[in-house]
């Protein structure tokens, strides 16, 4: 009567963790750098709240997932 239980596995293959970490962190840092450059070079009159929120959100997502894959690649399973 007991059904066989499948072990939980990652949807992403483990050998891809370091590559994904480097790529996502690189993209996140580039987007974050463009955000800081935009903030430093534009005047308060020319700033766009939508652009700031979009750029910040994209950078945050890439840096967050990049950090997650970096921890997974190091063997720290969160």
C-alpha positions in Angstrom: 0.0 0.0 0.0 2.9 2.3 0.5 3.8 4.2 -2.7 7.4 4.7 -3.7 8.6 8.1 -2.8 10.7 10.1 -5.3 13.7 12.0 -3.8 13.6 15.8 -4.2 16.0 17.0 -6.9 17.0 20.3 -8.2 15.4 21.5 -11.5 18.9 22.8 -12.5 21.7 20.3 -12.9 24.4 20.7 -10.2 27.3 21.2 -12.7 25.6 24.4 -13.9 25.7 26.1 -10.5 29.1 27.8 -10.9 28.4 29.0 -14.4 25.0 30.4 -13.5 26.5 32.1 -10.4 29.1 33.9 -12.5 26.8 34.9 -15.3 24.0 36.1 -13.0 26.3 38.0 -10.7 28.0 39.6 -13.7 24.7 40.7 -15.2 23.5 41.9 -11.9 26.7 44.0 -11.3 26.5 45.5 -14.8 22.8 46.5 -14.3 23.6 47.9 -10.8 26.5 49.9 -12.2 24.3 51.3 -14.9 21.8 52.3 -12.2 24.5 54.1 -10.2 25.8 55.8 -13.3 22.2 56.9 -14.2 21.7 58.3 -10.7 25.0 60.2 -10.7 24.7 61.7 -14.2 21.1 62.7 -14.4 19.6 65.7 -12.8 16.6 65.5 -10.4 14.4 67.0 -13.1 15.2 64.4 -15.7 15.0 61.2 -13.6 12.3 58.7 -14.2 10.9 56.7 -11.3 9.8 53.8 -13.6 13.3 53.5 -15.0 14.9 53.6 -11.5 12.5 51.0 -10.1 12.9 48.7 -13.1 16.6 48.9 -13.1 16.8 48.3 -9.4 14.4 45.4 -9.5 16.3 43.7 -12.4 19.7 44.2 -10.6 18.2 42.9 -7.4 16.8 39.7 -9.0 20.0 38.9 -10.8 22.2 39.6 -7.8 19.9 37.5 -5.6 19.8 34.5 -7.8 23.5 34.8 -8.5 24.2 34.8 -4.8 21.9 31.7 -4.4 23.8 29.8 -7.1 27.1 30.9 -5.6 26.2 29.5 -2.3 24.9 26.3 -3.9 28.1 25.9 -5.9 30.2 26.2 -2.7 28.2 23.5 -1.1 26.1 25.6 1.2 22.6 24.3 0.5 20.0 26.9 1.5 
